[in-house]
C-alpha cells in the first residue's frame, strides 16, 4: 500500500499530510515565519498519529512553488534531506495546482483562476479547468502585474470563474474583461499539504518521480525580495 508524506511551507501556513492506506491525515497551521522550527515536530506528530515510521514512507512530496522564497527553500531543503536519508523519490507539486484542487474538491469550483500575492505589485497565477475533480492547467504558470492576468476564454460571456488565493487583494486591478467573468472570490484558500498529497498520489501512479537532487523550488522570479 502506497505511503506518501507531503509538506508545504510556500505561504504563511505550514502543513504536512500523509497518504496511508488510501486515507489522508493532515496537520495545517498558520505559522508566519515559524515554518522552519515547526516542520519537524509537525512531521513527527503526524507519523505518530498514523502509527508508522518514516522508513515506511514510499515517496515524499512538497509544494515546489511558486510562493515565498524563504518558504520554498525550507520545503525543498527539508524534502531533500529526508529523501537522501530515506533513499526515497520525490514528487514536486505546483502550489497553484494545489489551490485549484482545494477549490474544486471543497468548494465545487469548475474554473479556477489561482493567484498568489508575489509582492512587488505582482502575482503568481494560472487558470484551471475541473476535470473529474482534478485541475487541468489551461495556461502556463506565470508571474505578472495583476493587469496582465488573462483568461483563456475571455470572449465567453459566462461568469463561471472563481478567483482563488491571496492574490485576490489585487482583484480591483484585474482587467475589466477578467473581472466580468468572475463569479466569486475565495481569498482564504492557501496551498496545503493535503491537496499536495492527493495530487502527489496521482503523480505516483503516473510514475512522475524525481531524485532528491532534482527536488528544487520553482520561483518564477529570479530576484529575491525582502520579507518574501
C-alpha positions as CSV (number, residue, x, y, z in Angstrom):
1,X,0.0,0.0,0.0
2,X,1.4,3.3,-1.1
3,X,2.5,5.7,1.7
4,X,3.3,9.3,0.7
5,X,4.4,12.1,3.1
6,X,3.8,15.7,1.8
7,X,4.7,19.1,3.2
8,X,4.2,22.7,2.2
9,X,5.7,26.0,3.5
10,X,5.1,28.2,0.5
11,X,3.0,30.8,2.3
12,X,2.4,31.8,5.9
13,X,0.9,28.4,6.6
14,X,2.9,25.3,7.4
15,X,1.3,21.9,6.7
16,X,2.2,18.3,6.5
17,X,0.0,15.4,5.2
18,X,0.2,11.7,4.9
19,X,-1.4,9.4,2.4
20,X,-1.6,6.0,4.1
21,X,-3.8,3.0,3.2
22,X,-6.0,5.3,1.0
23,X,-6.6,7.7,3.8
24,X,-5.2,11.2,4.4
25,X,-4.1,12.8,7.7
26,X,-3.1,16.4,7.8
27,X,-1.6,19.0,10.2
28,X,-2.3,22.5,8.9
29,X,-1.2,25.6,10.9
30,X,-0.8,29.3,10.2
31,X,2.8,29.8,11.2
32,X,4.1,33.2,9.9
33,X,7.9,33.0,9.8
34,X,7.9,29.9,12.0
35,X,7.7,27.1,9.5
36,X,11.4,26.0,9.8
37,X,11.0,25.5,13.6
38,X,7.6,23.8,13.4
39,X,8.1,21.5,10.4
40,X,10.0,18.6,12.1
41,X,7.6,18.5,15.1
42,X,4.7,18.5,12.7
43,X,6.1,15.6,10.8
44,X,6.9,13.6,13.9
45,X,3.4,14.3,15.3
46,X,1.7,13.2,12.2
47,X,3.7,10.0,11.9
48,X,3.0,9.2,15.5
49,X,-0.7,9.8,14.9
50,X,-0.7,7.4,11.9
51,X,1.3,4.9,13.9
52,X,4.0,4.4,11.3
53,X,7.7,5.1,11.0
54,X,9.4,7.4,8.4
55,X,11.1,4.3,7.0
56,X,7.6,3.1,5.8
57,X,7.1,6.1,3.5
58,X,7.4,5.2,-0.2
59,X,7.7,8.8,-1.5
60,X,8.0,12.4,-0.4
61,X,6.1,15.3,-1.9
62,X,6.4,19.1,-1.4
63,X,4.9,22.3,-2.7
64,X,7.5,23.3,-5.2
65,X,6.2,26.8,-5.8
66,X,5.6,29.4,-6.7
67,X,5.4,31.2,-3.4
68,X,7.5,32.7,-0.6
69,X,11.2,32.4,-1.5
70,X,12.1,31.6,2.1
71,X,9.2,29.1,2.5
72,X,10.1,27.3,-0.7
73,X,13.7,27.0,0.3
74,X,12.6,25.5,3.7
75,X,10.4,22.9,1.9
76,X,13.0,22.0,-0.7
77,X,15.8,21.6,1.8
78,X,13.6,19.6,4.2
79,X,12.4,17.2,1.5
80,X,15.9,16.8,0.0
81,X,17.2,15.9,3.5
82,X,14.5,13.3,4.1
83,X,14.8,11.9,0.6
84,X,18.5,11.4,0.9
85,X,18.3,9.9,4.4
86,X,15.5,7.5,3.4
87,X,16.6,6.9,-0.1
88,X,13.2,7.7,-1.5
89,X,11.9,9.5,-4.6
90,X,10.4,13.0,-4.5
91,X,7.2,14.4,-6.1
92,X,7.2,18.2,-6.6
93,X,3.7,19.6,-6.8
94,X,2.6,23.1,-8.0
95,X,1.3,25.3,-5.2
96,X,-1.1,26.9,-7.7
97,X,-2.4,23.5,-8.7
98,X,-2.9,22.6,-5.0
99,X,-5.0,25.7,-4.5
100,X,-7.1,24.8,-7.6
101,X,-7.6,21.2,-6.3
102,X,-8.9,22.6,-2.9
103,X,-11.3,25.0,-4.6
104,X,-12.6,22.2,-6.9
105,X,-12.9,19.5,-4.2
106,X,-14.0,21.5,-1.3
107,X,-16.0,24.4,-2.9
108,X,-17.2,22.7,-6.1
109,X,-15.4,25.2,-8.4
110,X,-15.4,24.3,-12.1
111,X,-13.0,27.0,-13.4
112,X,-10.4,28.5,-11.0
113,X,-8.1,31.5,-11.5
114,X,-5.4,30.9,-8.9
115,X,-3.5,34.0,-7.7
116,X,-0.8,34.2,-5.1
117,X,0.4,37.6,-3.9
118,X,4.0,37.8,-5.2
119,X,4.7,41.2,-3.6
120,X,6.3,44.0,-5.7
121,X,2.8,44.6,-7.2
122,X,2.8,41.2,-8.9
123,X,1.0,37.9,-8.7
124,X,1.8,34.3,-9.5
125,X,-1.1,32.9,-11.4
126,X,-2.6,30.2,-13.6
127,X,-6.1,29.2,-14.9
128,X,-7.5,25.8,-14.3
129,X,-10.4,23.6,-15.5
130,X,-12.0,20.9,-13.3
131,X,-11.8,17.5,-14.9
132,X,-13.4,15.0,-12.7
133,X,-12.0,16.7,-9.6
134,X,-8.5,17.2,-11.0
135,X,-7.2,20.6,-12.1
136,X,-6.1,20.9,-15.7
137,X,-3.9,23.9,-16.5
138,X,-5.2,26.0,-19.4
139,X,-2.2,28.3,-19.5
140,X,1.3,28.2,-18.2
141,X,2.0,29.3,-14.7
142,X,3.1,33.0,-14.8
143,X,4.3,36.0,-12.8
144,X,3.0,39.3,-13.9
145,X,1.3,42.5,-12.8
146,X,-2.4,42.0,-12.0
147,X,-3.4,44.0,-15.0
148,X,-1.7,41.4,-17.3
149,X,-3.7,38.4,-15.9
150,X,-6.0,36.9,-18.6
151,X,-8.4,34.1,-19.1
152,X,-8.2,31.6,-21.9
153,X,-11.9,32.1,-22.8
154,X,-12.2,35.8,-22.3
155,X,-14.7,36.1,-25.1
156,X,-17.2,33.9,-23.3
157,X,-20.0,35.9,-21.6
158,X,-20.4,33.4,-18.8
159,X,-19.4,34.4,-15.2
160,X,-18.2,31.0,-14.3
161,X,-14.6,31.7,-13.0
162,X,-13.7,31.8,-9.3
163,X,-10.7,33.8,-8.1
164,X,-8.7,31.7,-5.6
165,X,-5.9,32.7,-3.3
166,X,-4.2,35.6,-1.6
167,X,-3.8,37.4,-4.9
168,X,-7.4,38.4,-4.6
169,X,-6.1,41.5,-2.8
170,X,-5.4,42.7,-6.4
171,X,-8.8,41.9,-7.7
172,X,-9.7,45.5,-8.5
173,X,-6.6,45.8,-10.7
174,X,-7.5,42.9,-12.9
175,X,-8.5,43.7,-16.5
176,X,-12.2,44.5,-16.9
177,X,-12.6,41.5,-19.2
178,X,-11.4,39.2,-16.4
179,X,-13.4,40.8,-13.6
180,X,-16.5,40.5,-15.8
181,X,-16.1,36.7,-15.8
182,X,-15.6,36.2,-12.1
183,X,-18.4,34.6,-10.2
184,X,-16.9,34.9,-6.7
185,X,-13.6,35.0,-4.8
186,X,-12.0,32.5,-2.3
187,X,-9.1,34.5,-1.0
188,X,-8.8,32.3,2.1
189,X,-7.6,29.2,0.2
190,X,-3.9,28.6,0.6
191,X,-1.6,25.8,-0.7
192,X,-1.9,22.9,1.6
193,X,-0.1,19.6,2.1
194,X,-3.5,17.8,2.0
195,X,-4.1,19.0,-1.6
196,X,-0.4,18.3,-2.4
197,X,-0.6,14.7,-1.2
198,X,-3.7,13.9,-3.2
199,X,-2.0,15.3,-6.3
200,X,1.2,13.5,-5.5
201,X,-0.6,10.2,-5.3
202,X,-1.8,10.7,-8.8
203,X,1.7,11.6,-9.9
204,X,3.0,8.5,-8.2
205,X,0.5,6.4,-10.2
206,X,1.8,8.0,-13.4
207,X,5.4,7.4,-12.4
208,X,6.3,11.1,-12.2
209,X,9.1,10.9,-9.6
210,X,12.4,12.7,-9.3
211,X,15.6,12.2,-7.3
212,X,16.4,14.3,-4.3
213,X,18.9,16.4,-6.2
214,X,16.1,17.4,-8.6
215,X,13.7,18.5,-5.9
216,X,14.1,22.2,-6.5
217,X,11.8,25.1,-6.0
218,X,10.1,26.9,-8.8
219,X,10.3,30.6,-8.1
220,X,9.1,32.1,-11.4
221,X,11.1,35.2,-10.3
222,X,14.9,35.4,-10.1
223,X,15.1,38.3,-7.7
224,X,14.6,37.6,-4.0
225,X,12.6,40.2,-2.2
226,X,12.9,41.1,1.5
227,X,10.2,39.6,3.6
228,X,9.1,37.2,0.9
